[in-house]
Amino acid sequence: MYTLLIILHVLACLVLILIVLLQAGKGANMGAAFGGSSQTVFGSSGAGTFLGKLTAGIAVLFMLTSLTLTYTASHRSSSLIGQQRMPVTQQTAPMTQQTVPVTSPDAAKLPAVPPAPASK
């Protein structure tokens, strides 16, 4: 379900970008007033209303998928917090610190360090 919402959201985003780029600017009809012809696919006045309605519909779909994805993501992350326990595959004993005496050939050559004087 979550993946389907993401795919729908990305498609709505791309279609919305394309529809906005297809729309003519506000000054595009000014050239037609001086003898130029309107070269639209949807007719002289039908393109504005059709693309306007299509833009509004895709924008509503985009906002609904945005809100739904936000709601789903917030509940999805809070439900996963309790489920992220690491499975116990092996029982390990607690590690204890062991002291290993250091013996090296140079240890006999080092002078002995006298103990620190006791404080009173």
C-alpha positions as CSV (number, residue, x, y, z in Angstrom):
1,M,0.0,0.0,0.0
2,Y,2.8,2.4,0.9
3,T,4.7,1.7,-2.3
4,L,1.5,2.2,-4.3
5,L,1.0,5.6,-2.7
6,I,4.6,6.6,-3.5
7,I,4.2,5.6,-7.1
8,L,0.9,7.5,-7.4
9,H,2.5,10.6,-5.8
10,V,5.5,10.6,-8.2
11,L,3.2,10.2,-11.2
12,A,0.9,13.0,-10.0
13,C,4.0,15.2,-9.5
14,L,5.3,14.5,-13.1
15,V,1.8,15.0,-14.6
16,L,1.3,18.3,-12.7
17,I,4.7,19.6,-14.0
18,L,3.8,18.7,-17.6
19,I,0.3,20.3,-17.4
20,V,1.7,23.5,-16.0
21,L,4.3,23.6,-18.7
22,L,1.6,23.1,-21.4
23,Q,-0.4,26.1,-20.2
24,A,0.1,29.3,-22.1
25,G,1.1,32.4,-20.2
26,K,-1.3,35.4,-19.6
27,G,0.1,37.4,-22.5
28,A,-0.1,34.6,-25.0
29,N,-3.6,35.7,-26.3
30,M,-2.3,39.2,-27.0
31,G,-0.7,38.1,-30.3
32,A,-3.9,36.5,-31.4
33,A,-5.7,39.9,-31.0
34,F,-3.5,41.5,-33.7
35,G,-4.3,38.9,-36.4
36,G,-2.3,35.9,-35.2
37,S,-4.2,32.6,-35.0
38,S,-4.5,30.5,-31.9
39,Q,-2.7,27.3,-32.4
40,T,-4.0,25.2,-29.5
41,V,-4.8,21.6,-29.6
42,F,-8.1,22.1,-27.6
43,G,-9.5,25.0,-29.6
44,S,-9.4,28.7,-29.0
45,S,-11.1,28.9,-25.7
46,G,-11.3,25.2,-24.6
47,A,-7.6,24.9,-23.7
48,G,-7.8,27.3,-20.8
49,T,-10.7,25.8,-19.1
50,F,-9.7,22.2,-19.8
51,L,-6.1,22.6,-18.6
52,G,-7.2,24.7,-15.7
53,K,-9.6,22.0,-14.5
54,L,-7.0,19.3,-15.1
55,T,-4.4,21.2,-13.1
56,A,-6.8,21.7,-10.2
57,G,-7.7,18.0,-10.2
58,I,-4.0,16.8,-10.3
59,A,-3.1,19.4,-7.7
60,V,-5.8,18.0,-5.3
61,L,-4.5,14.5,-6.0
62,F,-1.0,15.6,-5.2
63,M,-2.0,17.2,-1.9
64,L,-4.0,14.2,-0.9
65,T,-1.1,11.8,-1.6
66,S,1.2,14.1,0.2
67,L,-0.9,14.2,3.4
68,T,-1.5,10.4,3.2
69,L,2.2,9.7,2.9
70,T,3.0,12.0,5.8
71,Y,0.4,10.3,8.0
72,T,1.5,6.8,6.9
73,A,5.1,7.6,7.5
74,S,4.6,9.0,10.9
75,H,2.6,6.0,12.1
76,R,4.9,3.6,10.3
77,S,8.0,4.8,12.1
78,S,6.3,4.8,15.6
79,S,5.1,1.2,15.1
80,L,8.5,0.1,14.1
81,I,10.2,1.5,17.2
82,G,8.8,-1.4,19.4
83,Q,9.7,-4.0,16.8
84,Q,13.4,-3.3,16.4
85,R,14.6,-5.6,19.1
86,M,17.7,-7.7,18.1
87,P,17.0,-11.4,18.0
88,V,19.1,-13.5,20.4
89,T,20.8,-16.1,18.2
90,Q,23.5,-17.1,20.6
91,Q,23.8,-17.0,24.3
92,T,27.1,-15.5,25.3
93,A,28.7,-15.4,28.6
94,P,29.5,-12.0,30.0
95,M,33.0,-11.0,29.2
96,T,35.4,-10.8,32.2
97,Q,38.6,-8.9,32.3
98,Q,41.6,-11.1,32.8
99,T,45.1,-9.9,33.7
100,V,47.8,-11.5,31.6
101,P,51.4,-11.1,32.9
102,V,53.7,-9.5,30.4
103,T,56.9,-11.3,30.0
104,S,59.4,-10.1,27.5
105,P,63.2,-10.4,27.2
106,D,63.6,-6.7,28.0
107,A,61.6,-7.0,31.3
108,A,64.7,-8.3,33.2
109,K,66.7,-5.2,32.1
110,L,64.2,-2.7,33.5
111,P,64.9,-1.3,36.9
112,A,62.4,-2.0,39.6
113,V,60.1,0.9,40.6
114,P,60.1,1.5,44.3
115,P,56.6,1.7,45.9
116,A,55.2,5.2,46.6
117,P,55.6,6.4,50.2
118,A,52.6,6.0,52.4
119,S,50.8,9.2,53.3
120,K,50.0,10.0,56.9
